[in-house]
Amino acid sequence: MKHVIEVNGIKCYSYHGCLREETLIGGYYNVDVHLTTDFSEAAANDDLSKTIDYVLMNLIVVEEMAIASKLIEHVGQRIVKRIKAEAQSVHYLRVKVTKLSPPINGDVENVAIIIEE
């Protein structure tokens, strides 16, 4: 059976970017985590320890987003690596990191990276 858990729209203010201004001023980001697992036992027994804790997913994202990086690709990979290390029952993982209002000399709402494993 395929069970999906999503924690979407995790809002962060972080200091990622290649431009000096981005690392000084910072900017807004949204992170979405989508994973598949088997939470049959949790659903049957109302037992949080038998599923993926949403609080843990949020905590991992917030902590990793707080570490400044030049590239959102890098921070996204750190998030994936950490989720896989701390939540072993994940079968499939998709992490999307969206940078709002990027400074790329154009009228662009956002840029995003997606990592799927």
MODELLER restraints for C-alpha pairs under 7 A, 6 or more apart:
rsr = mdl.restraints
at = mdl.atoms
rsr.add(forms.Gaussian(group=physical.xy_distance, feature=features.Distance(at['CA:1:A'], at['CA:38:A']), mean=6.81, stdev=0.5))
rsr.add(forms.Gaussian(group=physical.xy_distance, feature=features.Distance(at['CA:2:A'], at['CA:36:A']), mean=6.50, stdev=0.5))
rsr.add(forms.Gaussian(group=physical.xy_distance, feature=features.Distance(at['CA:2:A'], at['CA:37:A']), mean=6.59, stdev=0.5))
rsr.add(forms.Gaussian(group=physical.xy_distance, feature=features.Distance(at['CA:2:A'], at['CA:38:A']), mean=6.37, stdev=0.5))
rsr.add(forms.Gaussian(group=physical.xy_distance, feature=features.Distance(at['CA:3:A'], at['CA:36:A']), mean=5.40, stdev=0.5))
rsr.add(forms.Gaussian(group=physical.xy_distance, feature=features.Distance(at['CA:3:A'], at['CA:37:A']), mean=5.39, stdev=0.5))
rsr.add(forms.Gaussian(group=physical.xy_distance, feature=features.Distance(at['CA:3:A'], at['CA:38:A']), mean=5.54, stdev=0.5))
rsr.add(forms.Gaussian(group=physical.xy_distance, feature=features.Distance(at['CA:3:A'], at['CA:39:A']), mean=6.48, stdev=0.5))
rsr.add(forms.Gaussian(group=physical.xy_distance, feature=features.Distance(at['CA:4:A'], at['CA:35:A']), mean=5.68, stdev=0.5))
rsr.add(forms.Gaussian(group=physical.xy_distance, feature=features.Distance(at['CA:4:A'], at['CA:36:A']), mean=4.47, stdev=0.5))
rsr.add(forms.Gaussian(group=physical.xy_distance, feature=features.Distance(at['CA:4:A'], at['CA:37:A']), mean=6.42, stdev=0.5))
rsr.add(forms.Gaussian(group=physical.xy_distance, feature=features.Distance(at['CA:5:A'], at['CA:34:A']), mean=5.93, stdev=0.5))
rsr.add(forms.Gaussian(group=physical.xy_distance, feature=features.Distance(at['CA:5:A'], at['CA:35:A']), mean=5.42, stdev=0.5))
rsr.add(forms.Gaussian(group=physical.xy_distance, feature=features.Distance(at['CA:5:A'], at['CA:36:A']), mean=6.27, stdev=0.5))
rsr.add(forms.Gaussian(group=physical.xy_distance, feature=features.Distance(at['CA:6:A'], at['CA:33:A']), mean=5.53, stdev=0.5))
rsr.add(forms.Gaussian(group=physical.xy_distance, feature=features.Distance(at['CA:6:A'], at['CA:34:A']), mean=4.45, stdev=0.5))
rsr.add(forms.Gaussian(group=physical.xy_distance, feature=features.Distance(at['CA:6:A'], at['CA:35:A']), mean=6.41, stdev=0.5))
rsr.add(forms.Gaussian(group=physical.xy_distance, feature=features.Distance(at['CA:7:A'], at['CA:32:A']), mean=5.90, stdev=0.5))
rsr.add(forms.Gaussian(group=physical.xy_distance, feature=features.Distance(at['CA:7:A'], at['CA:33:A']), mean=5.16, stdev=0.5))
rsr.add(forms.Gaussian(group=physical.xy_distance, feature=features.Distance(at['CA:7:A'], at['CA:34:A']), mean=6.63, stdev=0.5))
rsr.add(forms.Gaussian(group=physical.xy_distance, feature=features.Distance(at['CA:7:A'], at['CA:54:A']), mean=6.71, stdev=0.5))
rsr.add(forms.Gaussian(group=physical.xy_distance, feature=features.Distance(at['CA:8:A'], at['CA:31:A']), mean=6.55, stdev=0.5))
rsr.add(forms.Gaussian(group=physical.xy_distance, feature=features.Distance(at['CA:8:A'], at['CA:32:A']), mean=4.23, stdev=0.5))
rsr.add(forms.Gaussian(group=physical.xy_distance, feature=features.Distance(at['CA:8:A'], at['CA:33:A']), mean=6.06, stdev=0.5))
rsr.add(forms.Gaussian(group=physical.xy_distance, feature=features.Distance(at['CA:9:A'], at['CA:30:A']), mean=5.23, stdev=0.5))
rsr.add(forms.Gaussian(group=physical.xy_distance, feature=features.Distance(at['CA:9:A'], at['CA:31:A']), mean=5.50, stdev=0.5))
rsr.add(forms.Gaussian(group=physical.xy_distance, feature=features.Distance(at['CA:9:A'], at['CA:32:A']), mean=5.52, stdev=0.5))
rsr.add(forms.Gaussian(group=physical.xy_distance, feature=features.Distance(at['CA:10:A'], at['CA:30:A']), mean=5.30, stdev=0.5))
rsr.add(forms.Gaussian(group=physical.xy_distance, feature=features.Distance(at['CA:10:A'], at['CA:31:A']), mean=4.96, stdev=0.5))
rsr.add(forms.Gaussian(group=physical.xy_distance, feature=features.Distance(at['CA:10:A'], at['CA:32:A']), mean=6.40, stdev=0.5))
rsr.add(forms.Gaussian(group=physical.xy_distance, feature=features.Distance(at['CA:10:A'], at['CA:58:A']), mean=6.91, stdev=0.5))
rsr.add(forms.Gaussian(group=physical.xy_distance, feature=features.Distance(at['CA:11:A'], at['CA:29:A']), mean=5.91, stdev=0.5))
rsr.add(forms.Gaussian(group=physical.xy_distance, feature=features.Distance(at['CA:11:A'], at['CA:30:A']), mean=4.76, stdev=0.5))
rsr.add(forms.Gaussian(group=physical.xy_distance, feature=features.Distance(at['CA:11:A'], at['CA:31:A']), mean=6.69, stdev=0.5))
rsr.add(forms.Gaussian(group=physical.xy_distance, feature=features.Distance(at['CA:12:A'], at['CA:28:A']), mean=5.90, stdev=0.5))
rsr.add(forms.Gaussian(group=physical.xy_distance, feature=features.Distance(at['CA:12:A'], at['CA:29:A']), mean=5.17, stdev=0.5))
rsr.add(forms.Gaussian(group=physical.xy_distance, feature=features.Distance(at['CA:12:A'], at['CA:30:A']), mean=6.26, stdev=0.5))
rsr.add(forms.Gaussian(group=physical.xy_distance, feature=features.Distance(at['CA:12:A'], at['CA:62:A']), mean=6.77, stdev=0.5))
rsr.add(forms.Gaussian(group=physical.xy_distance, feature=features.Distance(at['CA:13:A'], at['CA:26:A']), mean=6.68, stdev=0.5))
rsr.add(forms.Gaussian(group=physical.xy_distance, feature=features.Distance(at['CA:13:A'], at['CA:27:A']), mean=5.49, stdev=0.5))
rsr.add(forms.Gaussian(group=physical.xy_distance, feature=features.Distance(at['CA:13:A'], at['CA:28:A']), mean=4.65, stdev=0.5))
rsr.add(forms.Gaussian(group=physical.xy_distance, feature=features.Distance(at['CA:13:A'], at['CA:29:A']), mean=6.14, stdev=0.5))
rsr.add(forms.Gaussian(group=physical.xy_distance, feature=features.Distance(at['CA:14:A'], at['CA:26:A']), mean=5.36, stdev=0.5))
rsr.add(forms.Gaussian(group=physical.xy_distance, feature=features.Distance(at['CA:14:A'], at['CA:27:A']), mean=5.67, stdev=0.5))
rsr.add(forms.Gaussian(group=physical.xy_distance, feature=features.Distance(at['CA:14:A'], at['CA:28:A']), mean=6.50, stdev=0.5))
rsr.add(forms.Gaussian(group=physical.xy_distance, feature=features.Distance(at['CA:14:A'], at['CA:65:A']), mean=6.19, stdev=0.5))
rsr.add(forms.Gaussian(group=physical.xy_distance, feature=features.Distance(at['CA:14:A'], at['CA:66:A']), mean=5.91, stdev=0.5))
rsr.add(forms.Gaussian(group=physical.xy_distance, feature=features.Distance(at['CA:14:A'], at['CA:68:A']), mean=6.97, stdev=0.5))
rsr.add(forms.Gaussian(group=physical.xy_distance, feature=features.Distance(at['CA:15:A'], at['CA:22:A']), mean=6.00, stdev=0.5))
rsr.add(forms.Gaussian(group=physical.xy_distance, feature=features.Distance(at['CA:15:A'], at['CA:23:A']), mean=4.63, stdev=0.5))
rsr.add(forms.Gaussian(group=physical.xy_distance, feature=features.Distance(at['CA:15:A'], at['CA:24:A']), mean=6.88, stdev=0.5))
rsr.add(forms.Gaussian(group=physical.xy_distance, feature=features.Distance(at['CA:15:A'], at['CA:26:A']), mean=4.18, stdev=0.5))
rsr.add(forms.Gaussian(group=physical.xy_distance, feature=features.Distance(at['CA:15:A'], at['CA:27:A']), mean=6.39, stdev=0.5))
rsr.add(forms.Gaussian(group=physical.xy_distance, feature=features.Distance(at['CA:15:A'], at['CA:68:A']), mean=5.25, stdev=0.5))
rsr.add(forms.Gaussian(group=physical.xy_distance, feature=features.Distance(at['CA:16:A'], at['CA:22:A']), mean=6.32, stdev=0.5))
rsr.add(forms.Gaussian(group=physical.xy_distance, feature=features.Distance(at['CA:16:A'], at['CA:23:A']), mean=5.87, stdev=0.5))
rsr.add(forms.Gaussian(group=physical.xy_distance, feature=features.Distance(at['CA:16:A'], at['CA:26:A']), mean=6.83, stdev=0.5))
rsr.add(forms.Gaussian(group=physical.xy_distance, feature=features.Distance(at['CA:16:A'], at['CA:68:A']), mean=5.16, stdev=0.5))
rsr.add(forms.Gaussian(group=physical.xy_distance, feature=features.Distance(at['CA:16:A'], at['CA:69:A']), mean=4.88, stdev=0.5))
rsr.add(forms.Gaussian(group=physical.xy_distance, feature=features.Distance(at['CA:16:A'], at['CA:70:A']), mean=5.31, stdev=0.5))
rsr.add(forms.Gaussian(group=physical.xy_distance, feature=features.Distance(at['CA:16:A'], at['CA:71:A']), mean=6.43, stdev=0.5))
rsr.add(forms.Gaussian(group=physical.xy_distance, feature=features.Distance(at['CA:16:A'], at['CA:72:A']), mean=6.80, stdev=0.5))
rsr.add(forms.Gaussian(group=physical.xy_distance, feature=features.Distance(at['CA:17:A'], at['CA:23:A']), mean=6.16, stdev=0.5))
rsr.add(forms.Gaussian(group=physical.xy_distance, feature=features.Distance(at['CA:17:A'], at['CA:69:A']), mean=6.49, stdev=0.5))
rsr.add(forms.Gaussian(group=physical.xy_distance, feature=features.Distance(at['CA:17:A'], at['CA:70:A']), mean=4.30, stdev=0.5))
rsr.add(forms.Gaussian(group=physical.xy_distance, feature=features.Distance(at['CA:17:A'], at['CA:71:A']), mean=5.83, stdev=0.5))
rsr.add(forms.Gaussian(group=physical.xy_distance, feature=features.Distance(at['CA:18:A'], at['CA:70:A']), mean=4.82, stdev=0.5))
rsr.add(forms.Gaussian(group=physical.xy_distance, feature=features.Distance(at['CA:28:A'], at['CA:99:A']), mean=6.41, stdev=0.5))
rsr.add(forms.Gaussian(group=physical.xy_distance, feature=features.Distance(at['CA:28:A'], at['CA:100:A']), mean=5.59, stdev=0.5))
rsr.add(forms.Gaussian(group=physical.xy_distance, feature=features.Distance(at['CA:29:A'], at['CA:98:A']), mean=5.46, stdev=0.5))
rsr.add(forms.Gaussian(group=physical.xy_distance, feature=features.Distance(at['CA:29:A'], at['CA:99:A']), mean=4.68, stdev=0.5))
rsr.add(forms.Gaussian(group=physical.xy_distance, feature=features.Distance(at['CA:29:A'], at['CA:100:A']), mean=5.65, stdev=0.5))
rsr.add(forms.Gaussian(group=physical.xy_distance, feature=features.Distance(at['CA:30:A'], at['CA:97:A']), mean=6.06, stdev=0.5))
rsr.add(forms.Gaussian(group=physical.xy_distance, feature=features.Distance(at['CA:30:A'], at['CA:98:A']), mean=5.12, stdev=0.5))
rsr.add(forms.Gaussian(group=physical.xy_distance, feature=features.Distance(at['CA:30:A'], at['CA:99:A']), mean=6.78, stdev=0.5))
rsr.add(forms.Gaussian(group=physical.xy_distance, feature=features.Distance(at['CA:31:A'], at['CA:96:A']), mean=5.55, stdev=0.5))
rsr.add(forms.Gaussian(group=physical.xy_distance, feature=features.Distance(at['CA:31:A'], at['CA:97:A']), mean=4.61, stdev=0.5))
rsr.add(forms.Gaussian(group=physical.xy_distance, feature=features.Distance(at['CA:31:A'], at['CA:98:A']), mean=6.15, stdev=0.5))
rsr.add(forms.Gaussian(group=physical.xy_distance, feature=features.Distance(at['CA:32:A'], at['CA:95:A']), mean=5.75, stdev=0.5))
rsr.add(forms.Gaussian(group=physical.xy_distance, feature=features.Distance(at['CA:32:A'], at['CA:96:A']), mean=5.10, stdev=0.5))
rsr.add(forms.Gaussian(group=physical.xy_distance, feature=features.Distance(at['CA:32:A'], at['CA:97:A']), mean=6.71, stdev=0.5))
rsr.add(forms.Gaussian(group=physical.xy_distance, feature=features.Distance(at['CA:33:A'], at['CA:94:A']), mean=5.93, stdev=0.5))
rsr.add(forms.Gaussian(group=physical.xy_distance, feature=features.Distance(at['CA:33:A'], at['CA:95:A']), mean=4.75, stdev=0.5))
rsr.add(forms.Gaussian(group=physical.xy_distance, feature=features.Distance(at['CA:33:A'], at['CA:96:A']), mean=6.63, stdev=0.5))
rsr.add(forms.Gaussian(group=physical.xy_distance, feature=features.Distance(at['CA:34:A'], at['CA:93:A']), mean=5.90, stdev=0.5))
rsr.add(forms.Gaussian(group=physical.xy_distance, feature=features.Distance(at['CA:34:A'], at['CA:94:A']), mean=5.01, stdev=0.5))
rsr.add(forms.Gaussian(group=physical.xy_distance, feature=features.Distance(at['CA:34:A'], at['CA:95:A']), mean=6.39, stdev=0.5))
rsr.add(forms.Gaussian(group=physical.xy_distance, feature=features.Distance(at['CA:35:A'], at['CA:90:A']), mean=6.51, stdev=0.5))
rsr.add(forms.Gaussian(group=physical.xy_distance, feature=features.Distance(at['CA:35:A'], at['CA:92:A']), mean=5.39, stdev=0.5))
rsr.add(forms.Gaussian(group=physical.xy_distance, feature=features.Distance(at['CA:35:A'], at['CA:93:A']), mean=4.41, stdev=0.5))
rsr.add(forms.Gaussian(group=physical.xy_distance, feature=features.Distance(at['CA:35:A'], at['CA:94:A']), mean=6.12, stdev=0.5))
rsr.add(forms.Gaussian(group=physical.xy_distance, feature=features.Distance(at['CA:36:A'], at['CA:90:A']), mean=5.97, stdev=0.5))
rsr.add(forms.Gaussian(group=physical.xy_distance, feature=features.Distance(at['CA:36:A'], at['CA:91:A']), mean=5.43, stdev=0.5))
rsr.add(forms.Gaussian(group=physical.xy_distance, feature=features.Distance(at['CA:36:A'], at['CA:92:A']), mean=5.13, stdev=0.5))
rsr.add(forms.Gaussian(group=physical.xy_distance, feature=features.Distance(at['CA:36:A'], at['CA:93:A']), mean=6.67, stdev=0.5))
rsr.add(forms.Gaussian(group=physical.xy_distance, feature=features.Distance(at['CA:37:A'], at['CA:89:A']), mean=6.02, stdev=0.5))
rsr.add(forms.Gaussian(group=physical.xy_distance, feature=features.Distance(at['CA:37:A'], at['CA:90:A']), mean=5.01, stdev=0.5))
rsr.add(forms.Gaussian(group=physical.xy_distance, feature=features.Distance(at['CA:37:A'], at['CA:91:A']), mean=5.31, stdev=0.5))
rsr.add(forms.Gaussian(group=physical.xy_distance, feature=features.Distance(at['CA:39:A'], at['CA:50:A']), mean=6.46, stdev=0.5))
rsr.add(forms.Gaussian(group=physical.xy_distance, feature=features.Distance(at['CA:39:A'], at['CA:51:A']), mean=5.19, stdev=0.5))
rsr.add(forms.Gaussian(group=physical.xy_distance, feature=features.Distance(at['CA:41:A'], at['CA:50:A']), mean=6.18, stdev=0.5))
rsr.add(forms.Gaussian(group=physical.xy_distance, feature=features.Distance(at['CA:42:A'], at['CA:48:A']), mean=6.14, stdev=0.5))
rsr.add(forms.Gaussian(group=physical.xy_distance, feature=features.Distance(at['CA:42:A'], at['CA:50:A']), mean=4.81, stdev=0.5))
rsr.add(forms.Gaussian(group=physical.xy_distance, feature=features.Distance(at['CA:42:A'], at['CA:51:A']), mean=5.79, stdev=0.5))
rsr.add(forms.Gaussian(group=physical.xy_distance, feature=features.Distance(at['CA:52:A'], at['CA:87:A']), mean=6.73, stdev=0.5))
rsr.add(forms.Gaussian(group=physical.xy_distance, feature=features.Distance(at['CA:60:A'], at['CA:79:A']), mean=6.71, stdev=0.5))
rsr.add(forms.Gaussian(group=physical.xy_distance, feature=features.Distance(at['CA:61:A'], at['CA:79:A']), mean=6.09, stdev=0.5))
rsr.add(forms.Gaussian(group=physical.xy_distance, feature=features.Distance(at['CA:64:A'], at['CA:75:A']), mean=6.63, stdev=0.5))
rsr.add(forms.Gaussian(group=physical.xy_distance, feature=features.Distance(at['CA:64:A'], at['CA:78:A']), mean=6.84, stdev=0.5))
rsr.add(forms.Gaussian(group=physical.xy_distance, feature=features.Distance(at['CA:64:A'], at['CA:79:A']), mean=6.21, stdev=0.5))
rsr.add(forms.Gaussian(group=physical.xy_distance, feature=features.Distance(at['CA:65:A'], at['CA:75:A']), mean=6.60, stdev=0.5))
rsr.add(forms.Gaussian(group=physical.xy_distance, feature=features.Distance(at['CA:69:A'], at['CA:75:A']), mean=6.48, stdev=0.5))
rsr.add(forms.Gaussian(group=physical.xy_distance, feature=features.Distance(at['CA:72:A'], at['CA:97:A']), mean=6.80, stdev=0.5))
rsr.add(forms.Gaussian(group=physical.xy_distance, feature=features.Distance(at['CA:73:A'], at['CA:113:A']), mean=6.33, stdev=0.5))
rsr.add(forms.Gaussian(group=physical.xy_distance, feature=features.Distance(at['CA:76:A'], at['CA:95:A']), mean=6.82, stdev=0.5))
rsr.add(forms.Gaussian(group=physical.xy_distance, feature=features.Distance(at['CA:76:A'], at['CA:97:A']), mean=6.32, stdev=0.5))
rsr.add(forms.Gaussian(group=physical.xy_distance, feature=features.Distance(at['CA:80:A'], at['CA:95:A']), mean=6.80, stdev=0.5))
rsr.add(forms.Gaussian(group=physical.xy_distance, feature=features.Distance(at['CA:84:A'], at['CA:90:A']), mean=6.82, stdev=0.5))
rsr.add(forms.Gaussian(group=physical.xy_distance, feature=features.Distance(at['CA:92:A'], at['CA:117:A']), mean=5.74, stdev=0.5))
rsr.add(forms.Gaussian(group=physical.xy_distance, feature=features.Distance(at['CA:93:A'], at['CA:116:A']), mean=5.62, stdev=0.5))
rsr.add(forms.Gaussian(group=physical.xy_distance, feature=features.Distance(at['CA:93:A'], at['CA:117:A']), mean=5.24, stdev=0.5))
rsr.add(forms.Gaussian(group=physical.xy_distance, feature=features.Distance(at['CA:94:A'], at['CA:114:A']), mean=6.86, stdev=0.5))
rsr.add(forms.Gaussian(group=physical.xy_distance, feature=features.Distance(at['CA:94:A'], at['CA:115:A']), mean=5.59, stdev=0.5))
rsr.add(forms.Gaussian(group=physical.xy_distance, feature=features.Distance(at['CA:94:A'], at['CA:116:A']), mean=4.36, stdev=0.5))
rsr.add(forms.Gaussian(group=physical.xy_distance, feature=features.Distance(at['CA:94:A'], at['CA:117:A']), mean=6.53, stdev=0.5))
rsr.add(forms.Gaussian(group=physical.xy_distance, feature=features.Distance(at['CA:95:A'], at['CA:114:A']), mean=5.64, stdev=0.5))
rsr.add(forms.Gaussian(group=physical.xy_distance, feature=features.Distance(at['CA:95:A'], at['CA:115:A']), mean=5.33, stdev=0.5))
rsr.add(forms.Gaussian(group=physical.xy_distance, feature=features.Distance(at['CA:95:A'], at['CA:116:A']), mean=6.62, stdev=0.5))
rsr.add(forms.Gaussian(group=physical.xy_distance, feature=features.Distance(at['CA:96:A'], at['CA:112:A']), mean=6.68, stdev=0.5))
rsr.add(forms.Gaussian(group=physical.xy_distance, feature=features.Distance(at['CA:96:A'], at['CA:113:A']), mean=5.65, stdev=0.5))
rsr.add(forms.Gaussian(group=physical.xy_distance, feature=features.Distance(at['CA:96:A'], at['CA:114:A']), mean=4.39, stdev=0.5))
rsr.add(forms.Gaussian(group=physical.xy_distance, feature=features.Distance(at['CA:96:A'], at['CA:115:A']), mean=6.56, stdev=0.5))
rsr.add(forms.Gaussian(group=physical.xy_distance, feature=features.Distance(at['CA:97:A'], at['CA:112:A']), mean=5.44, stdev=0.5))
rsr.add(forms.Gaussian(group=physical.xy_distance, feature=features.Distance(at['CA:97:A'], at['CA:113:A']), mean=5.48, stdev=0.5))
rsr.add(forms.Gaussian(group=physical.xy_distance, feature=features.Distance(at['CA:97:A'], at['CA:114:A']), mean=6.61, stdev=0.5))
rsr.add(forms.Gaussian(group=physical.xy_distance, feature=features.Distance(at['CA:98:A'], at['CA:110:A']), mean=6.48, stdev=0.5))
rsr.add(forms.Gaussian(group=physical.xy_distance, feature=features.Distance(at['CA:98:A'], at['CA:111:A']), mean=5.69, stdev=0.5))
rsr.add(forms.Gaussian(group=physical.xy_distance, feature=features.Distance(at['CA:98:A'], at['CA:112:A']), mean=4.15, stdev=0.5))
rsr.add(forms.Gaussian(group=physical.xy_distance, feature=features.Distance(at['CA:98:A'], at['CA:113:A']), mean=6.67, stdev=0.5))
rsr.add(forms.Gaussian(group=physical.xy_distance, feature=features.Distance(at['CA:99:A'], at['CA:110:A']), mean=5.45, stdev=0.5))
rsr.add(forms.Gaussian(group=physical.xy_distance, feature=features.Distance(at['CA:99:A'], at['CA:111:A']), mean=5.35, stdev=0.5))
rsr.add(forms.Gaussian(group=physical.xy_distance, feature=features.Distance(at['CA:99:A'], at['CA:112:A']), mean=6.06, stdev=0.5))
rsr.add(forms.Gaussian(group=physical.xy_distance, feature=features.Distance(at['CA:100:A'], at['CA:109:A']), mean=6.14, stdev=0.5))
rsr.add(forms.Gaussian(group=physical.xy_distance, feature=features.Distance(at['CA:100:A'], at['CA:110:A']), mean=4.41, stdev=0.5))
rsr.add(forms.Gaussian(group=physical.xy_distance, feature=features.Distance(at['CA:100:A'], at['CA:111:A']), mean=6.77, stdev=0.5))
rsr.add(forms.Gaussian(group=physical.xy_distance, feature=features.Distance(at['CA:101:A'], at['CA:108:A']), mean=6.35, stdev=0.5))
rsr.add(forms.Gaussian(group=physical.xy_distance, feature=features.Distance(at['CA:101:A'], at['CA:109:A']), mean=5.21, stdev=0.5))
rsr.add(forms.Gaussian(group=physical.xy_distance, feature=features.Distance(at['CA:101:A'], at['CA:110:A']), mean=5.26, stdev=0.5))
rsr.add(forms.Gaussian(group=physical.xy_distance, feature=features.Distance(at['CA:102:A'], at['CA:108:A']), mean=6.97, stdev=0.5))
rsr.add(forms.Gaussian(group=physical.xy_distance, feature=features.Distance(at['CA:102:A'], at['CA:110:A']), mean=6.05, stdev=0.5))
rsr.add(forms.Gaussian(group=physical.xy_distance, feature=features.Distance(at['CA:102:A'], at['CA:111:A']), mean=6.81, stdev=0.5))
